[in-house]
Amino acid sequence: MTQHVIFSHGKDSEPWGRKILALADTARAAGCSVESVDYRGIEEVDRRLEKLLSVGRASASAPVLVGSSLGAWLSLGWMILLIGAAILAPILPIADPINDADPTKAAQGPSWAHIFGLDGNGRDVFARVVWGARNSLFIAFVAVLAGFVLGGILGLVAGYFKGRIGGALGALTDILLAFPQLVLALAIVSFLGRTVFNVTLALGIVSIPILARITRASALTWSEREFVTAARAQGAGHVRTMVREVLPNVLPAMLSIALLGIAVAIVAEASLSIIGAGVKPDVTTWGNVIFSGQSFIREAPFMVLLPSVVIFFTVFSLNYLGDVVRARFDVRESAL
């Protein structure tokens, strides 16, 4: 078979020229007779490819909270206030959560001096909630960050390559998801010990398959889009295509699930502490604050109720922000 095309006009040094020559060499290796190489229209092809790439990159760069509802801004404000209080706890004018105890005032109700009341040992519940936020948020954020990075890498690779690689990684994810998540975390903590590091490690391991599954599902869709095909046609390697074209568009879905994952991790840490399997009681966490008030639930319900309200607002805010991110992601994807 013979290809009749126009000669190259001496532009072998151009990047697109080298691509055409490479295609010609491939054709010759396949048994075709290539008489000459045509560069006409190559500039237009490159321009269209760049346009496709710019569409894909723009879809992942739109602002998230612009035009959002009041609920989204209130949720963001709550999280900023909470994180700020947790970071500044050492310099805030609040009591020490462990040492400032007055047993003579045990289980005293809320007052101007102690807005959340005092616990069974006479410690300020509000101060314990603020200090507990440091450890609870640290555990949840670090655990989900580990799952975000490791699960994201696994899911991105599985969704991009598909085939045997994707199948093997998908099977690994399914095996991890087959275990009940809280039971798996409980087993890990029971085996390794009740420390902040071990609880964080357990919740991080639990979060990996969840984020990997979501990332893989999103990467499967985005890796077939036109701008990804355009990147491959321009000679981009697998790593560059995944990082520059697929990953920015997968990130909104990952972030949405990560925010939900942080909320779940907060509840999981509290659940482990309430059943006596979380961080040791000498470490202030939201779960331990609630655990210390269980025996006073009838005569002083505020010891359990008020910390639970803080957890509720935190989980609600994270879920709401996750919904905002997901809504923005869905709109951008449907518009392409």
GIDAZI-V747399 format. One line per field, one symbol per residue. ss: DSSP state (A for helix, B for strand, O for the rest). psi: psi as a letter, one per 20 degrees, with the letter a starting at -180 (. if undefined). burial: 1 if it has 24 or more other C-alpha atoms within 12 Angstrom, else 0. Layout:
ss: ???
psi: ???
burial: ???
//
This chain:
ss: OBBOOOOOOOOOOOAAAAAAAAAAAAAAAOOOBBOOOOOOOAAAAAAAAAAAAAAAAAOOOOOOOOOOOAAAAAAAAAAAAAAAAAAOAAAOOOOOOOOOOOAAAOOOOOOOOOOOOBOOOOOBAAAAAAAAAAAAAAAAAAAAAAAAAAAAAAAAAAAAAOAAAAAAAAAAAAAAAAOOAAAAAAAAAAAAOOOAAAAAAAAAAAAAAAAAAAAAAAAAAAOOOAAAAAAAAOOOOAAAAAAAAAAAAAAAAAAAAAAAAAAAAAAAAAAAAAOOOOOOOOOOOAAAAAAAOAAAOOOOOAAAAAAAAAAAAAAAAAAAAAAAAAAAAAAAAAAO
psi: ppporqrikkkhiqghghgghhhghggghjjqoohrppipihghghghghgghhghhhhjjqqgipjrrhhghggggghggghghghjghiqmrqpighmqnhikpkprqrhhnhjaqaijkqohghhgghhhggghgggggghgghggghggghggghghbbhghgghhggghghihppghhggggghhghqmrgghgggghghhighghggggggghhghijrhhghgghhjjqrgggggghggghhhgggggghgghhgghhghgghgghhjkjbqqhiporhghgghiihijhghmhhhhgghhgggghggggggghhhgghggggghghi.
burial: 000000000000000110111001000000000100111000000000110110111011000110000001001101100110110010000111110000000111100001011111111111111111111111111111111111111111111110000100110010010000110111111000011111111111111111111111111111111111111111000000111111111111111111111111111111111101111110111111111111010001111111110110111111111111110110011000
//
